[in-house]
């Protein structure tokens, strides 16, 4: 899935978060990093319409450390 498509799903699921965002950029397969006005960042991963997650960078990195 393209990062543009992932962002479109993010906008649909979290319109209130999009209003506070500044930019987004690719973060790997099926994943984007979203940066907010306050410089905080979240990772949105979309595997399918019913399989997605929104998490902090720390949480995202932890999931790779445990594998």
Buried (B, 14 or more C-beta within 10 A) or exposed (E): EEBEEBBEBBBEBBEEBBEEBEEBEBBEEBBBBBBBEEEEBBBBBBEEEEEBEBBEEEEBEEEEEEE
